[in-house]
Amino acid sequence: MAILLVLFASPVLSQAQETRKLSLKEAIRLAEQQNRQIEVGKLRASYFEALRHASVDLPKTSISAELGSINSASFDNMFTLVQGFSMPALYKRQKNVFEQEWVVAKTETLLQRADVVRLVKLAYLQMAYLKSRRALLQRIDSIFSRYIRVADIRFEKGETGLLEKAALNNQAGQVKLQLELLESDLQAASIQLATLLNERSPMDITDTMQASAPLFDSTALQQHPILQVYRQQEQVAKGMTALEKARLLPDWSIGYTSQSIVGWQLDKARVENYYGPGSRFSMVQLNAGIPIFTKAQRARIHAATQMQAITAMETAAAADKLWGQMQQCWIEYDKYQRATRYYQEQGLPSADTILQTANLRYKNGDINYIEWGTLVNSSLSLLGQYIDTIRELNTRKIELEYLLFQNQN
């Protein structure tokens, strides 16, 4: 069992495969080409496109034969060919339903693409965020490593106690542990991105988190693929109602019969002639199927009308939900914009000043470890909060791009 577990885990942990580095634009382009969900959507659209040509679905042609003493004691034969069909209006409305279902499938493919692009952006952002956190932890590790040496010297000189030295070593060990754990998080994020791209090799990124705040057009919400799908489903429901109404139209069938009548027969001139087995007599018949008992069909029409109302209400509900999501996301986006400006204009300069001053005073012996640690942790906490804020800002940016259907990379 242990061997099986190792073999199962080895593809994930293997470093033999070459890591592939991608920009965000390249990742999105690759996902659009290779993602399985998008491929399923395209195949589904192809299915409904093929189904469009099945709108004129004529019933099977009926062929019958009668052999024996049909008209007299002589052996006769009769062959009949019958073809049924509906009124052209029914085929036209059926074709309209198939056309609308095809458009629904194409729009759902567009929605799947938007969903996949959103997930790729979020996965890419997660890797960028983790790399930023790693850079911060590496900086913290460098600071603690440097000041552990200072604490060792001060301890040897008797300027400080064992507690300060042990506390610094403990904090430095925690930072190294966080770095190790973060590498696992990065590996998991890489797998998540690779899965979205339908790749098996490890993924790496070239872009970093940005604090940019582009402008958005809120009117674009009405063009979201979700709403397009719902509106198109309304058209399908409308077409189904028209189709059910068309089923009340008469059905028709046309037939052709060819038979033999062996024996003596009077012609139009009242002259008797003998007709053998090779002589044929033909006739054409036209039948109409009139719907008399229509209760069941009218119930279907009523149900189709109700479905129209349901799809219209679902469209309105989807529009309200999207609007609410956009408003909430917009408020949070603005919140993190303001927070980003604060860190850029005040927080980060203050953090640098605090860190430089604390380091200098600790080296000079003006403050003890507790004071130095408090100041350094305060400065580094500001840097960590800034990274978290940039992540939240970019998350809201991705959500707004999705809601407002702006797939610019």
URHUKA-V971730 format. One record per backbone hydrogen bond with DSSP energy under -1.0 kcal/mol. CO is the residue of the C=O (numbers start at 1). NH is the residue of the N-H. E is the energy in kcal/mol with one decimal. If there is no record, write none. Layout:
BEGIN
{{CO NH E} {CO NH E}}
END
This chain:
BEGIN
{{1 5 -2.2} {2 6 -2.1} {3 7 -2.5} {4 8 -2.3} {5 9 -2.1} {6 10 -1.6} {9 13 -1.7} {10 14 -1.9} {20 204 -2.8} {22 206 -1.6} {23 27 -2.3} {24 28 -2.4} {25 29 -2.4} {26 30 -2.4} {27 31 -2.3} {28 32 -2.4} {29 33 -1.2} {30 34 -2.2} {31 35 -2.6} {35 39 -1.8} {36 40 -2.6} {37 41 -2.1} {38 42 -2.2} {39 43 -2.4} {40 44 -2.4} {41 45 -2.2} {42 46 -2.1} {43 47 -2.1} {44 48 -2.0} {45 49 -2.0} {46 50 -2.2} {47 51 -1.8} {50 53 -1.1} {51 54 -2.1} {52 55 -1.0} {55 57 -1.3} {62 82 -3.0} {64 80 -2.7} {66 78 -2.5} {68 70 -1.9} {68 76 -3.2} {76 68 -2.7} {77 260 -2.5} {78 66 -2.9} {79 258 -2.8} {80 64 -2.7} {81 256 -2.7} {82 62 -3.2} {83 254 -2.6} {85 252 -3.2} {87 90 -1.3} {87 91 -1.1} {88 92 -2.3} {89 93 -2.2} {90 94 -2.3} {91 95 -2.4} {92 96 -1.8} {93 97 -1.9} {94 98 -2.1} {95 99 -2.4} {96 100 -2.3} {97 101 -2.4} {98 102 -1.9} {99 103 -2.0} {100 104 -2.2} {101 105 -2.2} {102 106 -2.2} {103 107 -2.4} {104 108 -2.6} {105 109 -1.7} {106 110 -1.7} {107 111 -2.2} {108 112 -2.6} {109 113 -2.2} {110 114 -2.1} {111 115 -2.5} {112 116 -2.6} {113 117 -2.7} {114 118 -2.2} {115 119 -2.3} {116 120 -2.6} {117 121 -2.4} {118 122 -2.3} {119 123 -2.5} {120 124 -2.7} {121 125 -2.6} {122 126 -2.2} {123 127 -1.8} {124 128 -2.2} {125 129 -2.9} {126 130 -2.5} {127 131 -2.1} {128 132 -1.9} {129 133 -2.5} {130 134 -2.3} {131 135 -2.3} {132 136 -2.0} {133 137 -2.7} {134 138 -2.6} {135 139 -1.8} {136 140 -2.5} {137 141 -3.0} {138 142 -2.2} {139 143 -2.2} {140 144 -2.7} {141 145 -2.5} {142 146 -2.1} {143 147 -2.2} {144 148 -1.7} {145 149 -1.1} {146 150 -1.1} {147 151 -2.4} {148 152 -2.5} {149 153 -2.1} {150 154 -2.4} {151 155 -2.3} {152 156 -2.4} {153 157 -1.8} {154 159 -2.7} {161 165 -1.2} {162 166 -2.7} {163 167 -2.5} {164 168 -2.1} {165 169 -2.1} {166 170 -2.2} {167 171 -2.3} {168 172 -2.6} {169 173 -2.2} {170 174 -2.0} {171 175 -2.0} {172 176 -2.0} {173 177 -2.1} {174 178 -2.4} {175 179 -2.1} {176 180 -2.0} {177 181 -2.5} {178 182 -2.3} {179 183 -1.5} {180 184 -1.1} {181 185 -1.8} {182 186 -2.5} {183 187 -2.0} {184 188 -2.3} {185 189 -2.4} {186 190 -2.3} {187 191 -2.0} {188 192 -2.1} {189 193 -2.2} {190 194 -2.5} {191 195 -2.5} {192 196 -1.7} {193 197 -1.5} {194 199 -2.9} {195 198 -1.1} {202 20 -2.9} {204 22 -2.2} {217 220 -1.7} {218 221 -1.6} {219 222 -1.2} {220 223 -1.7} {221 224 -1.8} {224 228 -2.1} {225 229 -2.6} {226 230 -2.2} {227 231 -2.8} {228 232 -2.2} {229 233 -2.2} {230 234 -1.6} {231 235 -1.5} {232 236 -1.9} {233 237 -2.4} {234 238 -2.5} {235 239 -2.5} {236 240 -2.3} {237 241 -1.9} {238 242 -2.0} {239 243 -2.2} {240 244 -2.5} {241 245 -2.0} {242 246 -1.8} {245 248 -1.7} {246 249 -1.6} {251 289 -4.3} {252 85 -3.3} {253 287 -3.1} {254 83 -2.7} {255 285 -2.4} {256 81 -2.9} {257 283 -2.0} {258 79 -3.0} {259 281 -3.1} {263 275 -2.6} {265 273 -2.7} {267 270 -1.8} {271 267 -2.1} {273 265 -3.0} {275 263 -2.4} {276 279 -1.5} {281 259 -2.8} {283 257 -3.0} {285 255 -3.2} {287 253 -2.2} {289 251 -2.0} {292 294 -1.1} {294 298 -2.8} {295 299 -1.7} {296 300 -1.7} {297 301 -2.1} {298 302 -2.2} {299 303 -2.4} {300 304 -2.5} {301 305 -2.1} {302 306 -2.1} {303 307 -2.1} {304 308 -1.7} {305 309 -1.7} {306 310 -2.3} {307 311 -2.7} {308 312 -2.0} {309 313 -2.1} {310 314 -2.6} {311 315 -2.1} {312 316 -2.0} {313 317 -2.6} {314 318 -2.5} {315 319 -2.3} {316 320 -2.3} {317 321 -2.4} {318 322 -2.5} {319 323 -2.3} {320 324 -2.5} {321 325 -2.5} {322 326 -2.6} {323 327 -2.5} {324 328 -2.4} {325 329 -2.6} {326 330 -2.7} {327 331 -2.2} {328 332 -2.1} {329 333 -2.6} {330 334 -2.4} {331 335 -2.1} {332 336 -2.5} {333 337 -1.7} {334 338 -2.2} {335 339 -2.1} {336 340 -2.3} {337 341 -2.3} {338 342 -2.0} {339 343 -2.3} {340 344 -2.5} {341 345 -2.5} {342 346 -3.1} {342 347 -2.1} {343 348 -3.7} {346 350 -2.2} {347 351 -2.3} {348 352 -2.4} {349 353 -2.1} {350 354 -2.8} {351 355 -2.4} {352 356 -2.5} {353 357 -2.4} {354 358 -2.6} {355 359 -2.3} {356 360 -2.1} {357 361 -2.6} {358 362 -2.2} {359 363 -2.2} {360 364 -1.9} {361 366 -2.6} {368 372 -2.7} {369 373 -3.7} {370 374 -2.2} {371 375 -2.2} {372 376 -3.0} {373 377 -2.7} {374 378 -1.8} {375 379 -2.1} {376 380 -2.9} {377 381 -2.2} {378 382 -1.5} {379 383 -1.6} {380 384 -2.4} {381 385 -2.6} {382 386 -2.0} {383 387 -2.0} {384 388 -2.3} {385 389 -2.3} {386 390 -2.5} {387 391 -2.0} {388 392 -2.4} {389 393 -2.7} {390 394 -2.4} {391 395 -2.3} {392 396 -2.3} {393 397 -2.0} {394 398 -2.4} {395 399 -2.1} {396 400 -2.4} {397 401 -2.4} {398 402 -2.0} {399 403 -3.0} {400 404 -2.8} {401 406 -3.4} {402 405 -1.0}}
END
